[in-house]
């Protein structure tokens, strides 16, 4: 255990956080930057005395649950969390689950794009989307949050088969299941991920058969021809931008400029958006 290094790391991370970052009022009598020690202790569910001794390099070696609480309280990234564990002489614990918060810059980019775009996490939950993506694929806002998942749409409904055709969705299914298998290794303690796999295995013999192969790998075939019920065939070109610190992917659906598919997306920009905004 590196007591001095741990103490300095805790102090620096505490002082870098503002009360608003953790949902606390700023107050009027703050003589030091960042959060107070008692605020961090409360957020981490430990005594102020214990936290103070850690920050003064005179506390006992913290347990893994204590370190997990500190990582949560200080809003540490995965890399910072791993560093905290190593300073305390522990091997980093696996992350509890894929992050569901999307960076504000990514959200602003989605809002300004003139092409369909959405953000996926490691278990294929659709975390954010723009109106064009909703018009192209489905109105995600009309779905319960748990159902905003591309694998649920693929294996438990007919929506993706109708849009992309059987051959394309068959390839997507195989690669996505292998990708999901990799996610279960990265997030072994995530109950939502375990529930997703259980639901897919129970509700889809196709998924159960693919899952039994134990294939592992990154998904590649996000881009296909789309058969849209309103604007017809769209040959899409996908760009996948990785947000590594969040384990998220930004998927952009584009088409060859000036092509019929590009014109179809432009038409969808008018027709689809109007229909979406007319819904209560």
Secondary structure as UniProt FT lines:
FT   HELIX           3..16
FT   HELIX           19..22
FT   HELIX           37..43
FT   TURN            44..45
FT   HELIX           48..55
FT   TURN            56..57
FT   HELIX           64..73
FT   TURN            74..75
FT   HELIX           78..87
FT   TURN            88..89
FT   HELIX           104..112
FT   STRAND          116..120
FT   TURN            122..123
FT   STRAND          125..129
FT   HELIX           131..136
FT   HELIX           140..142
FT   HELIX           145..147
FT   HELIX           150..156
FT   HELIX           159..164
FT   HELIX           166..186
FT   TURN            187..189
FT   HELIX           191..203
FT   HELIX           205..211
FT   TURN            212..213
FT   STRAND          225..228
FT   TURN            229..231
FT   STRAND          232..235
FT   STRAND          237..243
FT   HELIX           244..246
FT   STRAND          248..254
FT   TURN            257..258
FT   HELIX           260..277
//
